[in-house]
Amino acid sequence: MRILIWCANLISLGGGARLLSNLLPAMARQNDIDLVRLIISPETKFKDRIELSSYPNIEVIYFEGSLQSPSGLSFLSDCHVVYFFWPHGPEYQQVDRPTICTYHDTTVLDFVPPYLSGSTIKKYWEISKAWVENVTSVIVSSQYMKTRLIEHFGAHCQNTVVIPHAISPAKPEHGGTVISSDLAARLPAAYIVYPSNISPHKNHYNLLLAYSKFSLRKKVPLVLFGYLTQHLRNVPPDWPELQSLPTLVSLIKRLDLRLDEDFFPLGFIRDEDVMPVLEQAKALIMPSMSEGGGSYPVEEALRLGTPVLCSDIPVMREHMANHSAEIVWFDPESPDSILQALESMTLNYDHFKQSAVKGINDPSETWDDIAQKYIHVFRTSYLKFHGQL
């Protein structure tokens, strides 16, 4: 089989990129996969994320044009199926091949970002509806996300295939990794960490409200890293020129949270620094209002024995059902609930740390297991498209 992965639009530089960088080589390792050709935006710098020399059946091509263009069609001509990895944003594209997409989450529809007009949200809904109604097969990463597709787009989404992939996107190396010296110099001695972009549903607002009242914030400050978090260092009147960020900067000023004392916004950090930063944290907090199939940072933290405080939302309950570690749950819409969780974690820290360490070796699927399930959907879609099912 020859697979075209079409991703000429930008993808999430957090979980989306990490998923793709693990799924792509795992697909290439499966039996009878002659080619996996990835078409992706050069802005992702994706070639820097994987070691291509080990995979002669992988092609990564930087391209930002249309699939319907002569160049786009040439990429498609020798492939059996087209996998649209990131259907969030671009218009549906009709092709004469079996098509598959992963619909990652319905966050924009469930938690409408501030300042978006009704027509903007309706347009997003219409584009999403075209994808889920017209591709040969739709994949989601949790049972909860399947229920959201049915709610938003109708009963035909009952055919959606669930392939969970909330597994560690990197191999934990306990005690065997060291934070790079330049980053180590920017970190406090002890900290609670939240790795995330600053999208409104990631809920930095309520987290900062809670942290401003946390009794130990001076001893155990908050470390933030991920896309655009460096802009939280801005001080008015130097407002960030991005939606929602000025709101957070204003909140920080109003709460009198001290930069590099109470909180440390780091921006992007190198992939090789992520695991050691999580391992050295006192705990990881995940206050997100919405996720698609779980949380890679939560998964990584638990594989490293780092305790976790987490939003009590259905998809995270589904994800955590596979773990034995005791989680400190809270209501993400309540700063008081988040604060109570922080105080409980620190008051009973040894208990939660021991529980997290005991759960390090909980059983988990591998990326090859996930890839095999994807390939099965690709083959089934091929047979369905050609009337052989």
Secondary structure, 3 states (H helix, E strand, C coil): CEEEEEECCCCCCCHHHHHHHHHHHHHHCCCCCCEEEEEECHHHCHHHCCCHHHCCCEEEEECCCCCCCHHHHHHHCCCCEEEECCCCCCCCCCCCCCEEEECCCCHHHHCCCCCCCHHHHHHHHHHHHHHHHHCCEEEECCHHHHHHHHHHHCHHHHHCEECCCCCCCCCCCCCCCCCCHHHHCCCCCCCEEEECCCCHHHCHHHHHHHHCCCCCCCCCCEEEECCCHHHHHCCCCCCCCCCCHHHHHHHHHHHCCCECCCEEECCCCCHHHHHHHHHHCCEEEECCCCCCCCCHHHHHHHHCCCCEEEECCHHHHHHHCCCCCCCEEECCCCHHHHHHHHHHHHHCHHHHHHHHHHCCCCCCCCHHHHHHHHHHHHHHHHHHHCCCC
